[in-house]
Amino acid sequence: MWNTGTIKIGKSIFHYEVKHYEEGSRFGIDEGRISKLMLKRNGEIVCSYDREWDIEPVDADTETALAILMKDYN
């Protein structure tokens, strides 16, 4: 299942794509349901997970956006 959308944190607007499943997996973030995730800000990828971390969150706003997605989908 893919979900896309936007999240506004402070002055930053993040566009996201998340692939998640009904149940957690060893491939998910913290063995959760999210197996793929991408956060972009101003067209730049600032966080990426594809069964492992490709780009970990780059700053506090990105970490906050990730925390929101983890709560919603993981």
C-alpha positions as a Markdown table, in Angstrom:
| # | Residue | x | y | z |
|---|---|---|---|---|
| 1 | Met | 0.0 | 0.0 | 0.0 |
| 2 | Trp | 1.4 | 3.4 | -1.1 |
| 3 | Asn | 0.5 | 6.7 | 0.5 |
| 4 | Thr | 1.6 | 10.1 | -0.7 |
| 5 | Gly | 1.0 | 13.6 | 0.7 |
| 6 | Thr | 2.5 | 16.7 | 2.3 |
| 7 | Ile | 3.4 | 17.7 | 5.8 |
| 8 | Lys | 4.2 | 21.2 | 7.0 |
| 9 | Ile | 6.6 | 21.5 | 9.9 |
| 10 | Gly | 7.5 | 25.1 | 10.8 |
| 11 | Lys | 8.4 | 26.8 | 7.6 |
| 12 | Ser | 9.3 | 23.5 | 5.8 |
| 13 | Ile | 6.9 | 21.6 | 3.5 |
| 14 | Phe | 7.7 | 18.0 | 3.0 |
| 15 | His | 6.3 | 15.8 | 0.3 |
| 16 | Tyr | 6.3 | 12.1 | 1.2 |
| 17 | Glu | 5.8 | 8.6 | -0.2 |
| 18 | Val | 5.3 | 5.7 | 2.1 |
| 19 | Lys | 4.9 | 2.0 | 1.3 |
| 20 | His | 3.5 | 0.1 | 4.3 |
| 21 | Tyr | 1.9 | -3.3 | 5.0 |
| 22 | Glu | -0.7 | -4.7 | 7.4 |
| 23 | Glu | 1.9 | -6.3 | 9.6 |
| 24 | Gly | 5.5 | -5.5 | 10.6 |
| 25 | Ser | 8.5 | -7.1 | 9.0 |
| 26 | Arg | 12.2 | -7.4 | 9.6 |
| 27 | Phe | 12.6 | -5.1 | 6.6 |
| 28 | Gly | 10.4 | -2.4 | 8.1 |
| 29 | Ile | 11.6 | 0.7 | 10.0 |
| 30 | Asp | 12.2 | -0.7 | 13.6 |
| 31 | Glu | 10.7 | -3.9 | 12.3 |
| 32 | Gly | 7.4 | -2.1 | 11.7 |
| 33 | Arg | 5.0 | -1.8 | 8.8 |
| 34 | Ile | 6.9 | 0.9 | 6.7 |
| 35 | Ser | 9.2 | -0.8 | 4.2 |
| 36 | Lys | 9.9 | 2.2 | 2.0 |
| 37 | Leu | 9.7 | 5.9 | 2.7 |
| 38 | Met | 10.9 | 9.1 | 1.1 |
| 39 | Leu | 10.7 | 12.7 | 2.3 |
| 40 | Lys | 11.5 | 15.6 | 0.0 |
| 41 | Arg | 11.9 | 19.3 | 0.8 |
| 42 | Asn | 12.3 | 21.8 | -2.0 |
| 43 | Gly | 12.7 | 18.9 | -4.4 |
| 44 | Glu | 15.7 | 17.5 | -2.4 |
| 45 | Ile | 15.5 | 14.1 | -0.7 |
| 46 | Val | 16.1 | 14.6 | 3.0 |
| 47 | Cys | 15.2 | 11.2 | 4.3 |
| 48 | Ser | 15.0 | 7.8 | 2.5 |
| 49 | Tyr | 14.4 | 4.3 | 3.7 |
| 50 | Asp | 14.2 | 1.3 | 1.3 |
| 51 | Arg | 14.4 | -1.8 | 3.6 |
| 52 | Glu | 17.3 | 0.0 | 5.3 |
| 53 | Trp | 18.4 | 3.6 | 5.7 |
| 54 | Asp | 19.7 | 5.2 | 2.6 |
| 55 | Ile | 19.5 | 8.8 | 4.0 |
| 56 | Glu | 18.7 | 9.3 | 7.6 |
| 57 | Pro | 16.8 | 12.4 | 8.7 |
| 58 | Val | 19.0 | 15.5 | 8.1 |
| 59 | Asp | 17.6 | 17.9 | 10.7 |
| 60 | Ala | 15.1 | 18.4 | 13.4 |
| 61 | Asp | 12.2 | 19.3 | 11.1 |
| 62 | Thr | 12.8 | 16.1 | 9.1 |
| 63 | Glu | 12.9 | 14.0 | 12.2 |
| 64 | Thr | 9.5 | 15.5 | 13.2 |
| 65 | Ala | 8.0 | 14.7 | 9.8 |
| 66 | Leu | 9.4 | 11.2 | 10.1 |
| 67 | Ala | 7.9 | 10.8 | 13.6 |
| 68 | Ile | 4.4 | 11.8 | 12.3 |
| 69 | Leu | 4.7 | 9.2 | 9.5 |
| 70 | Met | 5.9 | 6.6 | 11.9 |
| 71 | Lys | 2.9 | 7.2 | 14.1 |
| 72 | Asp | 0.4 | 7.1 | 11.2 |
| 73 | Tyr | 1.8 | 4.2 | 9.2 |
| 74 | Asn | 4.3 | 2.1 | 11.3 |
